[in-house]
Amino acid sequence: MRAIYWDIVPVSSAEIPPAVSVVTLDITDDVCPMTFVRTRIALDRLPVDGVLVVLLTDGEPLENVPRSAAELGYRVDPPEPHPSGSGIWRITIRHQSQATSGG
């Protein structure tokens, strides 16, 4: 099932200020190149102070999505395994202008 969830704050070690718009994109059912196509659409719609949390699977998506977002100038936090332990990973993507400390 494909879904974009608005205003769901992820459980993450990345610091995200409470006033920031957080969008969670689940691309676990997609395959390359659609994994980054859907991510790119979500990034294009993301407000400058917004944060995109992407749920993805190991392999090509985990290699390509963070790299492609970084090449576009976004700041990509290191991948984290999803707490469910189901082989799903989570990456947090922000506009480069956002401070590392989250504020």
Buried (B, 14 or more C-beta within 10 A) or exposed (E): EEEBEEEEEBEBEBEBEEEBBBBBBBBBEBEBEEBBEBBBEBBEEBEEEBBBBBBBBEEBBBEBBBEBBEEBEBBBBEBBEBEEEEEBBBBBBBBEEBEEEEE
